[in-house]
Amino acid sequence: METVAVLGSTGSIGTQTLDIIRHYPDKFRVELLYAKRASDLLLEQVKEFKPSVVITEDKPSTQWLKELPSTTQHFLGLEGFEYSLQKLELNKVVNAIGGIFGIAPSFVVLKKTHSLLLLANKETIIAAGDFLNPFWERIIPLDSEHNALFQLLKNLKTDQEVEKIVLTASGGPFRSLPKEELKKVSPQRALKHPRWKMGKKITVDSATLMNKGFEVIEAHYLFKIPYERIEVLIHPESIIHGMVQTIDGNLFALMSPTDMRFPIHYALFYPLREKTYLKPLDLTEVGKLTFEKPDWEKFECLKIAYEVGKKGFPYTAYLVGADEAAVELFLEGKINFLDIPKLIMEILNSLSQELKADLEAIESLVKQAYLKAQEIGSSYRKRY
Ligand SMILES: NC(=O)c1ccc[n+]([C@@H]2O[C@H](COP(=O)([O-])OP(=O)(O)OC[C@H]3O[C@@H](n4cnc5c(N)ncnc54)[C@H](OP(=O)(O)O)[C@@H]3O)[C@@H](O)[C@H]2O)c1
């Protein structure tokens, strides 16, 4: 029986993680659930899985607390999380908290426990990749592309046998839209992803291709591969999640249905494999797979991410903060879709270039960029 914590349990990845755990009651015991709000959904999850601890960022009502099972203790925020970790023996911690708020909990898990970190929160790796060297052995990526590459690279020597790795991208909802029309797209349109059902932040990032750019940086850190050997390929069917080309010209691909439960299933059972209840891929139903090159001019965010990745820290931390604010402002209708890369570049160009930092300082750099982008972006309507 493995003991598991699920951070961000009420979100898209969190609920899919619990869906898998629900199918294997004799394999996993949920010890801790963590979400922002003391919502009805979180309460339902607590009643079903009866964890020892539930954490919320927001203060719950007295009624909500009253309804908790007698065996579940409630704590508040990051401090409560850190305190609980001292008392719980966790084999695996799934971090599926959305955006920049997921970074600090990742650090706590890595520094204060010996648990494996099953990481969906890509912001952690992008902002802090340069400082995670002592911890890579304990990080299992949940992102479908990186989970695919993680599996594919297992038996290969990355520095000697691998020519390049390929990250596939669906292309998002605006793949076929002319660039001049992008200025007018509404948040509602950007939130309609053609393939994946995800939280709002990552869905907008997928529409700008910043998500793919983030994934390029994530892959660079996870697999120690230079940016020149990381390729992005548009693959609208989202059946192939990652590919590895070896130096002798062979191309290995990992395919599975467009369903995040496949990578989550793999990570939950890692390092073993377990027979799944999920319906595997039927290629006759898929029919054909297509591929095209990304449009670099239309999707500036992808280009920005490659450039920032090559510059490394602290720009990677600034990128994460600036993008978080830009997406929020777009969803609030305060900036348009094409303002997103413009605002991010403005922030990257205005922040300190000499800075040296360590793990402790990363969060404040991310926040610095976030707040600056909030401030500058809020006046975009007047300026443009
Ligand atoms: N969804 C996907 O298919 C997918 C794929 C690859 C990677 N990822 C990555 O996985 C992460 C989660 O994505 P998602 O799509 O699952 O997001 P989501 O649906 O928006 O869920 C976010 C979760 O984080 C919680 N949360 C937000 N702010 C918090 C805070 N300050 N403290 C504690 N908990 C907080 C939310 O709680 P409430 O419900 O109470 O607000 C919710 O449980 C992101 O980093 C994303 O990039 C997602």
The ligand as an SDF file (V2000), in Angstrom:
LIG
                    3D

 48 52  0  0  0  0  0  0  0  0999 V2000
   -4.7550   19.8290  -16.9970 N   0  0  0  0  0  0  0  0  0  0  0  0
   -3.8600   19.1890  -17.7250 C   0  0  0  0  0  0  0  0  0  0  0  0
   -4.1860   18.3670  -18.5910 O   0  0  0  0  0  0  0  0  0  0  0  0
   -2.3800   19.4440  -17.4840 C   0  0  0  0  0  0  0  0  0  0  0  0
   -1.4470   18.7950  -18.2890 C   0  0  0  0  0  0  0  0  0  0  0  0
   -0.0910   18.9880  -18.0270 C   0  0  0  0  0  0  0  0  0  0  0  0
    0.3050   19.8170  -16.9970 C   0  0  0  0  0  0  0  0  0  0  0  0
   -0.6210   20.4530  -16.2370 N   0  0  0  0  0  0  0  0  0  0  0  0
   -0.1530   21.3490  -15.1700 C   0  0  0  0  0  0  0  0  0  0  0  0
   -0.7380   20.9090  -13.9460 O   0  0  0  0  0  0  0  0  0  0  0  0
   -1.0090   22.0230  -13.0990 C   0  0  0  0  0  0  0  0  0  0  0  0
   -2.4920   21.9890  -12.7520 C   0  0  0  0  0  0  0  0  0  0  0  0
   -3.2460   22.1530  -13.9390 O   0  0  0  0  0  0  0  0  0  0  0  0
   -4.8350   21.9290  -13.9560 P   0  0  0  0  0  0  0  0  0  0  0  0
   -5.2320   22.0300  -15.3740 O   0  0  0  0  0  0  0  0  0  0  0  0
   -5.1890   20.6890  -13.1970 O   0  0  0  0  0  0  0  0  0  0  0  0
   -5.3220   23.2330  -13.1600 O   0  0  0  0  0  0  0  0  0  0  0  0
   -6.7440   23.5570  -12.5590 P   0  0  0  0  0  0  0  0  0  0  0  0
   -7.7920   22.6590  -13.1210 O   0  0  0  0  0  0  0  0  0  0  0  0
   -6.9230   25.0190  -12.6660 O   0  0  0  0  0  0  0  0  0  0  0  0
   -6.5930   23.1620  -10.9980 O   0  0  0  0  0  0  0  0  0  0  0  0
   -5.7630   23.8760  -10.1400 C   0  0  0  0  0  0  0  0  0  0  0  0
   -5.7650   23.2390   -8.7500 C   0  0  0  0  0  0  0  0  0  0  0  0
   -4.8680   23.9840   -7.9280 O   0  0  0  0  0  0  0  0  0  0  0  0
   -5.5700   24.4810   -6.7670 C   0  0  0  0  0  0  0  0  0  0  0  0
   -4.9910   25.7710   -6.3960 N   0  0  0  0  0  0  0  0  0  0  0  0
   -4.9720   26.9180   -7.1210 C   0  0  0  0  0  0  0  0  0  0  0  0
   -4.3480   27.8980   -6.4350 N   0  0  0  0  0  0  0  0  0  0  0  0
   -3.9440   27.3480   -5.2610 C   0  0  0  0  0  0  0  0  0  0  0  0
   -3.2640   27.8420   -4.1270 C   0  0  0  0  0  0  0  0  0  0  0  0
   -2.8770   29.1350   -4.0380 N   0  0  0  0  0  0  0  0  0  0  0  0
   -3.0150   26.9770   -3.1160 N   0  0  0  0  0  0  0  0  0  0  0  0
   -3.4150   25.6870   -3.1740 C   0  0  0  0  0  0  0  0  0  0  0  0
   -4.0820   25.1640   -4.2250 N   0  0  0  0  0  0  0  0  0  0  0  0
   -4.3400   25.9830   -5.2600 C   0  0  0  0  0  0  0  0  0  0  0  0
   -7.0170   24.5840   -7.2020 C   0  0  0  0  0  0  0  0  0  0  0  0
   -7.8790   24.5980   -6.0580 O   0  0  0  0  0  0  0  0  0  0  0  0
   -9.3990   25.1790   -6.1630 P   0  0  0  0  0  0  0  0  0  0  0  0
  -10.1910   24.1740   -6.9550 O   0  0  0  0  0  0  0  0  0  0  0  0
   -9.8490   25.2780   -4.7490 O   0  0  0  0  0  0  0  0  0  0  0  0
   -9.2990   26.5120   -6.8540 O   0  0  0  0  0  0  0  0  0  0  0  0
   -7.1310   23.2970   -8.0420 C   0  0  0  0  0  0  0  0  0  0  0  0
   -7.2510   22.1860   -7.2090 O   0  0  0  0  0  0  0  0  0  0  0  0
   -0.5760   23.2730  -13.8930 C   0  0  0  0  0  0  0  0  0  0  0  0
    0.7170   23.6640  -13.5120 O   0  0  0  0  0  0  0  0  0  0  0  0
   -0.5940   22.7960  -15.3370 C   0  0  0  0  0  0  0  0  0  0  0  0
    0.3330   23.5030  -16.1380 O   0  0  0  0  0  0  0  0  0  0  0  0
   -1.9550   20.2800  -16.4550 C   0  0  0  0  0  0  0  0  0  0  0  0
  1  2  1  0
  2  3  2  0
  2  4  1  0
  4  5  1  0
  4 48  2  0
  5  6  2  0
  6  7  1  0
  7  8  2  0
  8  9  1  0
  8 48  1  0
  9 10  1  0
  9 46  1  0
 10 11  1  0
 11 12  1  0
 11 44  1  0
 12 13  1  0
 13 14  1  0
 14 15  2  0
 14 16  1  0
 14 17  1  0
 17 18  1  0
 18 19  2  0
 18 20  1  0
 18 21  1  0
 21 22  1  0
 22 23  1  0
 23 24  1  0
 23 42  1  0
 24 25  1  0
 25 26  1  0
 25 36  1  0
 26 27  1  0
 26 35  1  0
 27 28  2  0
 28 29  1  0
 29 30  1  0
 29 35  2  0
 30 31  1  0
 30 32  2  0
 32 33  1  0
 33 34  2  0
 34 35  1  0
 36 37  1  0
 36 42  1  0
 37 38  1  0
 38 39  2  0
 38 40  1  0
 38 41  1  0
 42 43  1  0
 44 45  1  0
 44 46  1  0
 46 47  1  0
M  CHG  2   8   1  16  -1
M  END
$$$$
